[in-house]
Amino acid sequence: MALIETIGFEQATGELRQIYDSVIRSRGKLAAVHKIQSLNPRSILSHMDLYLTLMFGSSPLKRYQREMIAVVVSEVNRCEYCKIHHGEALQHYWKDEQRVARLAEDYTSVGLSEQDEAMCAFAREMTEHPKEAENGERIAALRAVGLDDRMILDLTLIASYFNFVNRLVINLGVGLERNPGGYKY
């Protein structure tokens, strides 16, 4: 249950209702993470724009890699809401529920490619120890497995985004919907 007031779809009017309708058209349904921002409707627009750019926009990272990063960061932050939502999205690509579950527990145990494992390691380290990145060793490790600067940028943006969203969800008490699935991938 949310720890602040939220405005549900049925109660939404004006700009908020238009935003909710737009989210439903683009994503298939409205999520609790959208409703938690209902007191500041413009934040939903900015949030969705960033989300769609990072997760669905043009990138050298594959869609499954973006979802994989989301799951790893969300596990580190113990954000069940995002881990479940993005685990489901990853399942859409991997089609292996047990592999997705193991990814959250230990990404080194699921048979990832060298690049994918390096991305997960980076996302985990960036989340757990952000200050320790100053010497550039993490970036060098990514380059050593073939990631170029655009890939490194997108990886960093996605991991950063999920650190932001995890904190939003956890700190404002965003609860998992009864049926968390059914989004457009």
Backbone as a printed PyTorch tensor [residue, N CA C, xyz], in Angstrom:
tensor([[[  0.8330,  -1.1780,   0.0000],
         [  0.0000,   0.0000,   0.0000],
         [  0.8810,   1.2450,   0.0000]],

        [[  0.5610,   2.1820,  -0.8740],
         [  1.3480,   3.4010,  -0.9930],
         [  1.3460,   4.1870,   0.3120]],

        [[  2.4770,   4.8170,   0.5990],
         [  2.6280,   5.5930,   1.8110],
         [  2.2370,   7.0560,   1.6230]],

        [[  1.8960,   7.4320,   0.4040],
         [  1.3960,   8.7770,   0.1210],
         [  0.0990,   8.6430,  -0.6690]],

        [[ -0.6280,   9.7240,  -0.7470],
         [ -1.8740,   9.7300,  -1.5110],
         [ -1.5940,   9.4860,  -2.9920]],

        [[ -2.4430,   8.6880,  -3.6090],
         [ -2.3830,   8.4910,  -5.0550],
         [ -3.7820,   8.6820,  -5.6300]],

        [[ -3.8140,   9.0120,  -6.9010],
         [ -5.0840,   9.1870,  -7.6010],
         [ -5.2160,   8.0430,  -8.5900]],

        [[ -6.2270,   7.2210,  -8.4040],
         [ -6.4540,   6.0780,  -9.2760],
         [ -7.0230,   6.4960, -10.6200]],

        [[ -7.0630,   5.5710, -11.5310],
         [ -7.5660,   5.8350, -12.8780],
         [ -8.9930,   6.3690, -12.8450]],

        [[ -9.8410,   5.7640, -12.0320],
         [-11.2500,   6.1400, -11.9850],
         [-11.4490,   7.5670, -11.4780]],

        [[-10.5760,   8.0250, -10.6120],
         [-10.7000,   9.3610, -10.0370],
         [ -9.9580,  10.4330, -10.8440]],

        [[ -9.1160,  10.0150, -11.7750],
         [ -8.2810,  10.9550, -12.5280],
         [ -9.1170,  11.8150, -13.4630]],

        [[ -8.7590,  13.0860, -13.5150],
         [ -9.4180,  14.0270, -14.4250],
         [ -8.3550,  14.8810, -15.1020]],

        [[ -8.7770,  15.6130, -16.1170],
         [ -7.9170,  16.5900, -16.7720],
         [ -6.6190,  16.0010, -17.2920]],

        [[ -5.5260,  16.7060, -17.0070],
         [ -4.2080,  16.3090, -17.5050],
         [ -3.8240,  14.9130, -17.0210]],

        [[ -4.0850,  14.6140, -15.7550],
         [ -3.7240,  13.2970, -15.2290],
         [ -4.4560,  12.2020, -15.9890]],

        [[ -5.7270,  12.3850, -16.2620],
         [ -6.4840,  11.3630, -16.9970],
         [ -5.9110,  11.1820, -18.4060]],

        [[ -5.5380,  12.2730, -19.0440],
         [ -4.9300,  12.1830, -20.3820],
         [ -3.6170,  11.4140, -20.3210]],

        [[ -2.8350,  11.6730, -19.3010],
         [ -1.5570,  10.9690, -19.1420],
         [ -1.8020,   9.4890, -18.8870]],

        [[ -2.7340,   9.1780, -18.0020],
         [ -3.0620,   7.7710, -17.7430],
         [ -3.5110,   7.0750, -19.0310]],

        [[ -4.3780,   7.7180, -19.8000],
         [ -4.8500,   7.1340, -21.0600],
         [ -3.6800,   6.8850, -22.0200]],

        [[ -2.7480,   7.8190, -22.0750],
         [ -1.5780,   7.6750, -22.9440],
         [ -0.7000,   6.5010, -22.5010]],

        [[ -0.5020,   6.3780, -21.1880],
         [  0.2950,   5.2680, -20.6700],
         [ -0.3770,   3.9380, -21.0200]],

        [[ -1.6580,   3.8640, -20.8610],
         [ -2.3930,   2.6270, -21.1750],
         [ -2.2690,   2.2990, -22.6570]],

        [[ -2.3660,   3.3050, -23.5180],
         [ -2.2200,   3.0600, -24.9620],
         [ -0.8200,   2.5470, -25.3080]],

        [[  0.2040,   3.1380, -24.6960],
         [  1.5730,   2.7680, -25.0550],
         [  2.0580,   1.5000, -24.3690]],

        [[  1.6370,   1.2410, -23.1370],
         [  2.1550,   0.1120, -22.3730],
         [  1.1470,  -1.0130, -22.1650]],

        [[ -0.1350,  -0.7540, -22.4950],
         [ -1.1340,  -1.8020, -22.3460],
         [ -1.9310,  -1.7130, -21.0630]],

        [[ -1.3670,  -1.1040, -20.0330],
         [ -2.0660,  -0.9210, -18.7630],
         [ -1.2920,   0.0390, -17.8860]],

        [[ -1.9250,   0.4610, -16.8220],
         [ -1.3520,   1.4160, -15.8790],
         [ -0.7440,   0.6560, -14.7130]],

        [[  0.4770,   1.0020, -14.3480],
         [  1.1680,   0.3380, -13.2480],
         [  1.1440,   1.2090, -11.9960]],

        [[  1.3510,   0.5790, -10.8630],
         [  1.3870,   1.2990,  -9.5840],
         [  2.5050,   2.3340,  -9.5600]],

        [[  3.6050,   2.0840, -10.2610],
         [  4.7080,   3.0360, -10.2990],
         [  4.2980,   4.3270, -11.0030]],

        [[  3.3070,   4.2620, -11.8770],
         [  2.7820,   5.4840, -12.5000],
         [  1.8730,   6.2180, -11.5190]],

        [[  1.0150,   5.4650, -10.8730],
         [  0.0470,   6.0840,  -9.9570],
         [  0.7120,   6.7500,  -8.7570]],

        [[  1.8840,   6.2630,  -8.3350],
         [  2.5500,   6.8680,  -7.1860],
         [  2.9500,   8.3070,  -7.4920]],

        [[  3.0380,   8.6480,  -8.7620],
         [  3.4340,   9.9970,  -9.1730],
         [  2.2280,  10.8700,  -9.5330]],

        [[  1.0360,  10.4050,  -9.2180],
         [ -0.1860,  11.0700,  -9.6730],
         [ -0.3580,  12.4850,  -9.1400]],

        [[  0.2470,  12.8120,  -8.0200],
         [  0.1440,  14.1720,  -7.4870],
         [  1.0070,  15.1620,  -8.2700]],

        [[  1.8920,  14.6390,  -9.1070],
         [  2.7460,  15.4450,  -9.9730],
         [  2.6970,  14.8420, -11.3720]],

        [[  1.5880,  15.0340, -12.1010],
         [  1.3910,  14.3610, -13.3830],
         [  2.5270,  14.5380, -14.3830]],

        [[  3.1470,  15.7040, -14.4170],
         [  4.2460,  15.9300, -15.3700],
         [  5.4090,  14.9740, -15.1040]],

        [[  5.5930,  14.5820, -13.8470],
         [  6.6810,  13.6470, -13.5430],
         [  6.4370,  12.2980, -14.2110]],

        [[  5.1770,  11.9300, -14.3710],
         [  4.8620,  10.6690, -15.0680],
         [  5.3280,  10.7580, -16.5080]],

        [[  5.0640,  11.8910, -17.1530],
         [  5.4860,  12.0730, -18.5530],
         [  7.0060,  11.9940, -18.6850]],

        [[  7.7080,  12.7040, -17.8180],
         [  9.1730,  12.6830, -17.8710],
         [  9.7080,  11.2860, -17.5780]],

        [[  9.1250,  10.6480, -16.5910],
         [  9.5220,   9.2930, -16.2160],
         [  9.3220,   8.3370, -17.4030]],

        [[  8.1320,   8.3890, -18.0060],
         [  7.8320,   7.4830, -19.1240],
         [  8.7160,   7.7720, -20.3340]],

        [[  9.0120,   9.0340, -20.5850],
         [  9.8820,   9.3750, -21.7030],
         [ 11.2660,   8.7680, -21.5080]],

        [[ 11.8070,   8.9130, -20.3040],
         [ 13.1130,   8.3260, -20.0200],
         [ 13.0510,   6.8050, -20.0900]],

        [[ 12.0410,   6.2140, -19.4990],
         [ 11.8720,   4.7600, -19.5180],
         [ 11.8070,   4.2330, -20.9550]],

        [[ 10.9730,   4.8400, -21.7650],
         [ 10.8140,   4.3620, -23.1430],
         [ 12.0900,   4.5520, -23.9500]],

        [[ 12.7850,   5.6630, -23.7160],
         [ 14.0590,   5.8950, -24.4060],
         [ 15.0740,   4.8290, -24.0340]],

        [[ 15.2270,   4.5700, -22.7470],
         [ 16.2470,   3.6270, -22.2900],
         [ 15.8960,   2.1740, -22.5750]],

        [[ 14.6510,   1.8210, -22.3750],
         [ 14.2750,   0.4060, -22.4670],
         [ 13.7890,  -0.0160, -23.8540]],

        [[ 13.2880,   0.9240, -24.6540],
         [ 12.7360,   0.5650, -25.9630],
         [ 13.3490,   1.3430, -27.1180]],

        [[ 14.1270,   2.3810, -26.8210],
         [ 14.7110,   3.2120, -27.8670],
         [ 15.8800,   2.5260, -28.5640]],

        [[ 16.3950,   3.1940, -29.5580],
         [ 17.5430,   2.6950, -30.3070],
         [ 18.7510,   2.5590, -29.3860]],

        [[ 19.3840,   1.4010, -29.4220],
         [ 20.5350,   1.1260, -28.5630],
         [ 21.2710,  -0.0960, -29.1020]],

        [[ 22.5830,  -0.1300, -28.9310],
         [ 23.3000,  -1.3590, -29.2820],
         [ 23.0190,  -2.4990, -28.2960]],

        [[ 22.4210,  -2.1770, -27.1450],
         [ 22.0430,  -3.2290, -26.1990],
         [ 20.7440,  -3.8650, -26.6470]],

        [[ 20.6990,  -5.1740, -26.5860],
         [ 19.4740,  -5.9040, -26.9340],
         [ 18.4380,  -5.7030, -25.8400]],

        [[ 17.1710,  -5.8970, -26.1910],
         [ 16.0900,  -5.7170, -25.2130],
         [ 16.2690,  -6.6290, -24.0050]],

        [[ 16.6380,  -7.8930, -24.2320],
         [ 16.7790,  -8.7930, -23.0840],
         [ 17.8910,  -8.3090, -22.1650]],

        [[ 18.9500,  -7.7090, -22.7310],
         [ 20.0460,  -7.2210, -21.9000],
         [ 19.5800,  -6.0790, -20.9970]],

        [[ 18.7180,  -5.2370, -21.5250],
         [ 18.2040,  -4.1180, -20.7380],
         [ 17.3590,  -4.6410, -19.5720]],

        [[ 16.5330,  -5.6420, -19.8420],
         [ 15.7080,  -6.2340, -18.7820],
         [ 16.5730,  -6.9870, -17.7750]],

        [[ 17.6100,  -7.6320, -18.2640],
         [ 18.5470,  -8.3500, -17.4030],
         [ 19.2020,  -7.3840, -16.4160]],

        [[ 19.6180,  -6.2260, -16.8980],
         [ 20.2220,  -5.2050, -16.0480],
         [ 19.2100,  -4.7430, -14.9960]],

        [[ 17.9710,  -4.5380, -15.4290],
         [ 16.9140,  -4.1110, -14.4960],
         [ 16.7370,  -5.1170, -13.3720]],

        [[ 16.7470,  -6.3940, -13.6950],
         [ 16.5600,  -7.4380, -12.6840],
         [ 17.7420,  -7.4580, -11.7130]],

        [[ 18.9530,  -7.3620, -12.2340],
         [ 20.1360,  -7.4110, -11.3660],
         [ 20.1500,  -6.2230, -10.4080]],

        [[ 19.9290,  -5.0180, -10.9140],
         [ 19.9270,  -3.8310, -10.0510],
         [ 18.8090,  -3.9370,  -9.0140]],

        [[ 17.6320,  -4.3690,  -9.4570],
         [ 16.4920,  -4.4610,  -8.5440],
         [ 16.7190,  -5.5080,  -7.4570]],

        [[ 17.4100,  -6.5710,  -7.7830],
         [ 17.7520,  -7.5720,  -6.7750],
         [ 18.7220,  -6.9850,  -5.7550]],

        [[ 19.7420,  -6.3010,  -6.2280],
         [ 20.7100,  -5.6940,  -5.3120],
         [ 19.9970,  -4.7480,  -4.3480]],

        [[ 19.0560,  -3.9660,  -4.8700],
         [ 18.3240,  -3.0010,  -4.0430],
         [ 17.1600,  -3.6280,  -3.2810]],

        [[ 16.9310,  -4.9180,  -3.4750],
         [ 15.8280,  -5.6410,  -2.8470],
         [ 14.4760,  -4.9820,  -3.1640]],

        [[ 14.3170,  -4.6220,  -4.4250],
         [ 13.0650,  -4.0310,  -4.8940],
         [ 12.2570,  -5.1230,  -5.6060]],

        [[ 11.4030,  -5.7740,  -4.8340],
         [ 10.5910,  -6.8710,  -5.3810],
         [  9.7080,  -6.4060,  -6.5290]],

        [[  9.1450,  -5.2160,  -6.4100],
         [  8.2430,  -4.6930,  -7.4400],
         [  8.9370,  -4.6900,  -8.8040]],

        [[ 10.0940,  -4.0570,  -8.8910],
         [ 10.7930,  -3.9640, -10.1750],
         [ 11.3880,  -5.3110, -10.5940]],

        [[ 11.8570,  -6.0810,  -9.6260],
         [ 12.4200,  -7.3890,  -9.9530],
         [ 11.3510,  -8.2860, -10.5900]],

        [[ 10.1570,  -8.2480, -10.0510],
         [  9.0750,  -9.0730, -10.6060],
         [  8.6350,  -8.5490, -11.9650]],

        [[  8.4070,  -7.2390, -12.0600],
         [  7.9780,  -6.6720, -13.3430],
         [  8.9980,  -6.9300, -14.4510]],

        [[ 10.2590,  -6.6830, -14.1690],
         [ 11.2730,  -6.8090, -15.2140],
         [ 11.7530,  -8.2490, -15.3690]],

        [[ 11.5550,  -9.0570, -14.3450],
         [ 11.7720, -10.4940, -14.5190],
         [ 10.7560, -11.0660, -15.5010]],

        [[  9.5230, -10.5910, -15.4050],
         [  8.5040, -11.0270, -16.3620],
         [  8.8540, -10.5780, -17.7790]],

        [[  9.3390,  -9.3580, -17.8990],
         [  9.7450,  -8.8710, -19.2210],
         [ 10.9120,  -9.7000, -19.7600]],

        [[ 11.8760, -10.0270, -18.9080],
         [ 13.0000, -10.8590, -19.3280],
         [ 12.5170, -12.2500, -19.7160]],

        [[ 11.5650, -12.7670, -18.9910],
         [ 10.9680, -14.0680, -19.3140],
         [ 10.3820, -14.0650, -20.7240]],

        [[  9.8350, -12.9420, -21.1380],
         [  9.2860, -12.7940, -22.4920],
         [ 10.3590, -13.1210, -23.5440]],

        [[ 11.6170, -12.7980, -23.2500],
         [ 12.7140, -13.0380, -24.1940],
         [ 13.4060, -14.3730, -23.9430]],

        [[ 13.6510, -14.7050, -22.6890],
         [ 14.3840, -15.9250, -22.3870],
         [ 13.5060, -17.1660, -22.4140]],

        [[ 12.2550, -17.0330, -22.0860],
         [ 11.3180, -18.1510, -22.0380],
         [ 11.8250, -19.2870, -21.1430]],

        [[ 12.3470, -18.9030, -19.9720],
         [ 12.8980, -19.8600, -19.0160],
         [ 12.7830, -19.2550, -17.6090]],

        [[ 11.6760, -19.5420, -16.9360],
         [ 11.3940, -18.9420, -15.6240],
         [ 12.4910, -19.2430, -14.6070]],

        [[ 13.0120, -20.4510, -14.6330],
         [ 14.0340, -20.8200, -13.6470],
         [ 15.3270, -20.0560, -13.8920]],

        [[ 15.6660, -19.8420, -15.1420],
         [ 16.8720, -19.0610, -15.4640],
         [ 16.7070, -17.6170, -14.9950]],

        [[ 15.5370, -17.0500, -15.2160],
         [ 15.2720, -15.6760, -14.7660],
         [ 15.3870, -15.6020, -13.2460]],

        [[ 14.8180, -16.5560, -12.5390],
         [ 14.8890, -16.5700, -11.0750],
         [ 16.3380, -16.7100, -10.6030]],

        [[ 17.1080, -17.5640, -11.2630],
         [ 18.5160, -17.7440, -10.8910],
         [ 19.3350, -16.4940, -11.1730]],

        [[ 18.9780, -15.7470, -12.2310],
         [ 19.6860, -14.5070, -12.5490],
         [ 19.6490, -13.5710, -11.3540]],

        [[ 18.4870, -13.4300, -10.7560],
         [ 18.3430, -12.5330,  -9.6120],
         [ 19.1810, -13.0050,  -8.4320]],

        [[ 19.2720, -14.3050,  -8.2550],
         [ 20.0250, -14.8530,  -7.1310],
         [ 21.5320, -14.7930,  -7.3580]],

        [[ 21.9580, -15.1800,  -8.5750],
         [ 23.3920, -15.2450,  -8.8760],
         [ 23.5730, -15.2570, -10.3900]],

        [[ 23.8220, -14.1000, -10.9660],
         [ 23.9340, -13.9900, -12.4260],
         [ 25.0680, -14.8350, -12.9990]],

        [[ 26.0340, -15.2440, -12.1680],
         [ 27.1340, -16.0570, -12.6850],
         [ 26.7280, -17.5180, -12.8920]],

        [[ 25.5160, -17.8830, -12.4670],
         [ 25.0990, -19.2900, -12.5210],
         [ 24.1450, -19.5980, -13.6690]],

        [[ 23.8920, -18.6530, -14.5720],
         [ 22.8540, -18.8890, -15.5790],
         [ 23.3870, -19.0400, -16.9970]],

        [[ 24.6890, -19.1670, -17.1590],
         [ 25.2550, -19.3980, -18.4820],
         [ 25.1940, -18.1880, -19.4040]],

        [[ 25.4940, -17.0280, -18.8670],
         [ 25.4960, -15.8130, -19.6700],
         [ 26.7400, -15.7460, -20.5380]],

        [[ 26.6590, -14.9880, -21.6000],
         [ 27.8480, -14.7290, -22.4100],
         [ 28.8140, -13.8870, -21.5810]],

        [[ 30.0320, -13.8200, -22.0290],
         [ 31.0370, -13.0290, -21.3170],
         [ 30.6110, -11.5610, -21.2230]],

        [[ 30.0630, -11.0270, -22.2960],
         [ 29.5920,  -9.6390, -22.2780],
         [ 28.4320,  -9.4500, -21.3040]],

        [[ 27.4510, -10.3420, -21.3620],
         [ 26.2940, -10.2220, -20.4710],
         [ 26.7200, -10.3220, -19.0100]],

        [[ 27.6210, -11.2300, -18.7030],
         [ 28.0850, -11.3670, -17.3280],
         [ 28.8330, -10.1090, -16.8830]],

        [[ 29.6370,  -9.5390, -17.7730],
         [ 30.3600,  -8.3070, -17.4460],
         [ 29.3790,  -7.1540, -17.2150]],

        [[ 28.3030,  -7.0990, -17.9900],
         [ 27.3060,  -6.0490, -17.7910],
         [ 26.6160,  -6.2110, -16.4380]],

        [[ 26.2900,  -7.4410, -16.0850],
         [ 25.6550,  -7.6910, -14.7800],
         [ 26.6000,  -7.3290, -13.6430]],

        [[ 27.8760,  -7.6860, -13.7780],
         [ 28.8590,  -7.3540, -12.7480],
         [ 28.9690,  -5.8370, -12.5930]],

        [[ 29.0030,  -5.1320, -13.7040],
         [ 29.0810,  -3.6700, -13.6740],
         [ 27.8520,  -3.0850, -12.9800]],

        [[ 26.6710,  -3.5440, -13.3650],
         [ 25.4300,  -3.0290, -12.7780],
         [ 25.3960,  -3.2850, -11.2700]],

        [[ 25.8180,  -4.4630, -10.8630],
         [ 25.8460,  -4.7960,  -9.4310],
         [ 26.8430,  -3.9020,  -8.6920]],

        [[ 28.0490,  -3.7990,  -9.2150],
         [ 29.0800,  -2.9920,  -8.5560],
         [ 28.7020,  -1.5160,  -8.5280]],

        [[ 28.1440,  -1.0260,  -9.6160],
         [ 27.7260,   0.3680,  -9.6810],
         [ 26.6570,   0.6640,  -8.6310]],

        [[ 25.7940,  -0.2950,  -8.4050],
         [ 24.7130,  -0.1370,  -7.4300],
         [ 25.2250,  -0.2530,  -5.9980]],

        [[ 26.0720,  -1.2320,  -5.7470],
         [ 26.5640,  -1.4560,  -4.3860],
         [ 27.6440,  -0.4640,  -3.9570]],

        [[ 28.4970,  -0.0690,  -4.9070],
         [ 29.6750,   0.7470,  -4.5770],
         [ 29.8950,   1.8350,  -5.6310]],

        [[ 29.0170,   2.8160,  -5.7010],
         [ 29.1380,   3.8160,  -6.7720],
         [ 30.4220,   4.6350,  -6.7120]],

        [[ 30.9090,   4.9530,  -5.5620],
         [ 32.0920,   5.8090,  -5.4120],
         [ 33.3650,   5.1230,  -5.9020]],

        [[ 33.3980,   3.8160,  -5.8640],
         [ 34.6180,   3.0900,  -6.2020],
         [ 34.8670,   2.9840,  -7.7000]],

        [[ 34.1030,   3.7040,  -8.5050],
         [ 34.2450,   3.6460,  -9.9630],
         [ 35.2210,   4.6790, -10.5000]],

        [[ 35.7180,   5.5340,  -9.6540],
         [ 36.5000,   6.6710, -10.1240],
         [ 37.7730,   6.3120, -10.8770]],

        [[ 38.3650,   5.1680, -10.6270],
         [ 39.6440,   4.8330, -11.2660],
         [ 39.4920,   4.2750, -12.6830]],

        [[ 38.2860,   4.0220, -13.1270],
         [ 38.0680,   3.5670, -14.4970],
         [ 38.2240,   2.0760, -14.7270]],

        [[ 38.5040,   1.3060, -13.6920],
         [ 38.6960,  -0.1380, -13.8700],
         [ 37.4250,  -0.8250, -14.3680]],

        [[ 36.2780,  -0.3830, -13.9010],
         [ 35.0140,  -0.9940, -14.3420],
         [ 34.7950,  -0.7720, -15.8320]],

        [[ 35.0890,   0.4180, -16.2930],
         [ 34.9330,   0.7210, -17.7190],
         [ 35.9320,  -0.1000, -18.5270]],

        [[ 37.1440,  -0.2080, -18.0420],
         [ 38.1620,  -1.0060, -18.7330],
         [ 37.7270,  -2.4660, -18.8480]],

        [[ 37.1060,  -2.9960, -17.7990],
         [ 36.6290,  -4.3870, -17.8270],
         [ 35.5460,  -4.5680, -18.8900]],

        [[ 34.6890,  -3.5610, -19.0460],
         [ 33.6460,  -3.6470, -20.0820],
         [ 34.2540,  -3.5740, -21.4750]],

        [[ 35.2090,  -2.7040, -21.6530],
         [ 35.8810,  -2.5970, -22.9640],
         [ 36.6180,  -3.8960, -23.2930]],

        [[ 37.1730,  -4.5490, -22.2780],
         [ 37.9340,  -5.7880, -22.4890],
         [ 37.0690,  -6.9070, -23.0540]],

        [[ 35.7520,  -6.8530, -22.8260],
         [ 34.8600,  -7.8870, -23.3670],
         [ 34.1060,  -7.3820, -24.5980]],

        [[ 34.5250,  -6.2270, -25.1410],
         [ 33.9870,  -5.7800, -26.4210],
         [ 32.8970,  -4.7320, -26.3730]],

        [[ 32.5880,  -4.1790, -25.2150],
         [ 31.5830,  -3.1160, -25.1760],
         [ 32.2110,  -1.8150, -25.6490]],

        [[ 31.5010,  -1.1220, -26.5230],
         [ 31.9780,   0.1850, -26.9660],
         [ 31.3810,   1.2680, -26.0680]],

        [[ 31.7630,   2.5040, -26.3220],
         [ 31.3450,   3.5890, -25.4370],
         [ 29.8310,   3.7810, -25.4150]],

        [[ 29.1610,   3.6030, -26.5390],
         [ 27.7000,   3.7490, -26.5390],
         [ 27.0620,   2.6530, -25.6930]],

        [[ 27.5600,   1.4440, -25.7900],
         [ 27.0280,   0.3540, -24.9740],
         [ 27.2500,   0.6420, -23.4890]],

        [[ 28.4300,   1.1540, -23.1650],
         [ 28.7510,   1.4680, -21.7690],
         [ 27.8500,   2.5860, -21.2680]],

        [[ 27.6200,   3.5950, -22.0990],
         [ 26.7170,   4.6780, -21.7120],
         [ 25.3170,   4.1390, -21.4460]],

        [[ 24.7770,   3.3440, -22.3770],
         [ 23.4160,   2.8270, -22.2070],
         [ 23.3090,   1.9130, -20.9950]],

        [[ 24.3060,   1.0940, -20.7700],
         [ 24.3340,   0.2360, -19.5790],
         [ 24.2960,   1.0850, -18.3080]],

        [[ 25.0980,   2.1280, -18.2700],
         [ 25.1500,   3.0020, -17.0980],
         [ 23.8290,   3.7390, -16.9060]],

        [[ 23.2440,   4.2220, -17.9960],
         [ 21.9580,   4.9080, -17.9050],
         [ 20.8710,   3.9850, -17.3740]],

        [[ 20.8280,   2.7610, -17.8730],
         [ 19.7880,   1.8160, -17.4460],
         [ 19.9830,   1.4260, -15.9800]],

        [[ 21.2050,   1.1250, -15.5890],
         [ 21.4510,   0.7850, -14.1780],
         [ 21.1230,   1.9790, -13.2770]],

        [[ 21.4790,   3.1660, -13.7030],
         [ 21.1660,   4.3730, -12.9250],
         [ 19.6630,   4.5880, -12.8230]],

        [[ 18.9730,   4.4050, -13.9390],
         [ 17.5230,   4.5680, -13.9590],
         [ 16.8600,   3.6180, -12.9570]],

        [[ 17.2870,   2.3610, -12.9270],
         [ 16.6540,   1.4150, -12.0100],
         [ 17.0320,   1.6770, -10.5590]],

        [[ 18.1940,   2.2380, -10.3120],
         [ 18.4920,   2.6780,  -8.9460],
         [ 17.5220,   3.7770,  -8.5340]],

        [[ 17.2300,   4.6970,  -9.4320],
         [ 16.2500,   5.7620,  -9.1690],
         [ 14.8610,   5.1690,  -8.9180]],

        [[ 14.3960,   4.3460,  -9.8270],
         [ 13.0330,   3.8110,  -9.7190],
         [ 12.9010,   2.8970,  -8.5030]],

        [[ 13.9070,   2.0900,  -8.2280],
         [ 13.8570,   1.2240,  -7.0450],
         [ 13.6630,   2.0560,  -5.7850]],

        [[ 14.3470,   3.1740,  -5.6990],
         [ 14.2190,   4.0190,  -4.5220],
         [ 12.8530,   4.6820,  -4.4450]],

        [[ 12.3270,   5.0820,  -5.5730],
         [ 10.9720,   5.6430,  -5.6320],
         [  9.9610,   4.6170,  -5.1120]],

        [[ 10.0520,   3.4180,  -5.6360],
         [  9.1230,   2.3440,  -5.2900],
         [  9.2450,   1.9520,  -3.8190]],

        [[ 10.4560,   1.7270,  -3.3590],
         [ 10.6670,   1.2690,  -1.9910],
         [ 10.2750,   2.3470,  -0.9810]],

        [[ 10.7380,   3.5600,  -1.2010],
         [ 10.5320,   4.6220,  -0.2110],
         [  9.1080,   5.1300,  -0.1410]],

        [[  8.3330,   4.9850,  -1.2190],
         [  6.9430,   5.4400,  -1.1980],
         [  5.9550,   4.2830,  -1.0650]],

        [[  6.4640,   3.0750,  -0.8460],
         [  5.5970,   1.9350,  -0.5700],
         [  4.7530,   1.4780,  -1.7420]],

        [[  5.3080,   1.5000,  -2.9360],
         [  4.5630,   1.0400,  -4.1080],
         [  4.3920,  -0.4700,  -4.0120]],

        [[  3.1430,  -0.9070,  -3.9990],
         [  2.8530,  -2.3290,  -3.8890],
         [  2.6610,  -2.9720,  -5.2510]],

        [[  2.9530,  -4.2390,  -5.3080],
         [  2.7850,  -5.0030,  -6.5350],
         [  1.2970,  -5.1570,  -6.8520]],

        [[  0.9530,  -4.9500,  -8.0870],
         [ -0.4270,  -5.1090,  -8.5330],
         [ -0.8580,  -6.5700,  -8.4210]],

        [[ -2.1740,  -6.7990,  -8.3630],
         [ -2.6770,  -8.1810,  -8.2930],
         [ -2.2260,  -9.0060,  -9.4850]],

        [[ -2.2600,  -8.4260, -10.6510],
         [ -1.8100,  -9.0790, -11.8740],
         [ -0.7270,  -8.2120, -12.4960]],

        [[  0.5360,  -8.4350, -12.1100],
         [  1.5940,  -7.5410, -12.5630],
         [  1.9490,  -7.6810, -14.0440]],

        [[  1.4820,  -8.6820, -14.7130],
         [  1.8400,  -8.9080, -16.1180],
         [  0.9400,  -8.1870, -17.0880]],

        [[  1.1440,  -8.5160, -18.3580],
         [  0.2700,  -8.0180, -19.4010],
         [  0.7070,  -6.7400, -20.0790]],

        [[  1.9810,  -6.3650, -19.9330],
         [  2.4580,  -5.1520, -20.5720],
         [  2.9450,  -5.4490, -21.9860]],

        [[  3.0120,  -4.4080, -22.7980],
         [  3.5360,  -4.5350, -24.1620],
         [  5.0510,  -4.5130, -24.1080]],

        [[  5.6730,  -5.5210, -24.7360],
         [  7.1380,  -5.5790, -24.7920],
         [  7.6120,  -5.3040, -26.1930]]])
